[in-house]
C-alpha cells in the first residue's frame, strides 16, 4: 500500500502552466526516470520482434537450419517475456506518476483553500474551485501517465530507423522523414482542440458553480417556490457545457480518424516500397517480413505522440486553472519578521472604529447596521492583512497583523453567523482535535443548551453528521457550532450572532450559561442585538456608522435613544 502524494520538497512554481508542470515533474523525478526505463525496454522489445521474425524466416525456414530456427524462436519467446514484464512495470509506474501529480495538485489546492482567508471566495466561485481540484488535477496527471510511452516510442523510433537503414538506405530515410511528417500533420487537428478544451473547461466550471449555488440554497428555494427558475438556469448551463463537450469530442474523433489515415497511408507506402525491393531481389523475403512488421510497429510512435500532445493540451489548460488558484495571494500571511504576541490575555484596540475590547470579560458589539459590528469581529479575527495594515488592530501593544499567524489562530477563535458542520461523528465535529473527554463535550453542549439535540439521536455522540449538518435545523446547527467554539477554550472567542436562529427561551438559557462557560480569565466578544444576550454581558459597545458611539452596560446604554431603537427593533 502506498500513500500519495509524496512530500513536497519546495513551493510550487506558479509563474506559468509549463513551469508548474515542470515543477511537478521534478517532484517525482525518480518515478518518471523509472517510467522512462520501463517504457523504453517495453517498446524496444516490441520493435525488435519484426527483426527476429525476419531472421527466423531467412536463416531458419528458408535456410533449412533447424538450430537457427530454434535459436531465433527462443529469442522471440524471450522478447515476449520481457515485453510482458515491462508492460506491467510501465503501467504501474505510469499510474503512480499520474496519481502523484493529481493528488499533489489536489493537496496544494486544498492547502490554498484552507490558508487563503477571504482571498479565494472574492476571486472564484465555489464551483470553480471544486472543478479545479476534481477535474483539472486529473487532467494534469494524464501527461505524466503518457510520458513513459512517449519516451519508449521516441527511442524505438530511432532504433527502427537504424535497423531499416541497414536493410535499405532509401527506406531508412523514408522512416526518418515520414514519421515526424505524420506527427506534424496531426498538429492541424490538435491546435483547434486546445481552444475547444479550454472553452469546455470554462463552461464546466460555470455549470458546477450554478449547481453548487443551487444545492446550497435548496431549502430557501423551496421556501419561496423558486426551484424551477434555478433548474432552468442549470439546464441552460448544462446544455452549453454539453455543446462545448461535443465540440471537443468532434475534434478528438477527427484527430483519431486523421491519425489512422496518416499512419495507415504511411504503412501502405512503406510496405509498397519494401515489396518493390523484394520483387527486384534487393532484399530477402525475411527482410520483407521485417519491413512489414516495422511498418505496423511505426504506427505506435505516431499514436503515442498524438496522445501525448492531446494530454499535454489538457494538462496546460488544467495547469492554468490551478496556478490561477495557487497564485492568488492569501489575505492573511505570517510576516517575514513577526513580532511577539502578548504573553497573557491582552486588550484589543480597533483603530477603524476606536473600540477597545478589555481582556477577561464578556463584551457585546451592537450596531444599527449588523454588517458594521460583524466587520469589527472579522478585523479582530484577522481575515484581511491588507485592511489591517491601513487601520490596524492592536493586540496589547502589538499590531495584530504583525504577529505570526499560527499564534493568532491558536489564541483567537472566530465563529461565524452561518456555522458549518462537517461530515463524521458528532463527537469529531464538536472536538476535531480530540482533546476532550465526553464529559467536557457534554458540558459544552449543556452551556450551548444543545443536550436536547443529543437526546434526539439514537447514536448520541457517535451520530453520523450528514453533509453540512443538513439533518439539523438552523437553530440546532447554531447551538452545535457554539458548543464547538466553547470546546476550543480559546483565549479570545469571537461569536457573530450565535443565537439568531434560536427561540427566546433557549437564548435566555444560553445567555445565563455563557459567562460560566467562558470564565477563568478568557475574553469573549459577542456580536448581537438581542436584549437577552446583551443583558448578560459585562460590557457593551455601540457603533454608529462603524464608529464607537457609546459604551457601558446594557442597562446604562438603554438611556441612549439610538441604542434603544436598535435593541427594541431586534427584540
Order of alpha helices (4+ residues) and beta strands (2+ residues): alpha-alpha-alpha-alpha-alpha-alpha-alpha-alpha-alpha-alpha-alpha-beta-beta-beta-alpha-alpha-beta-beta-alpha-beta-beta-alpha-alpha-alpha-beta-alpha-beta-alpha-beta-alpha-beta-beta-alpha-alpha
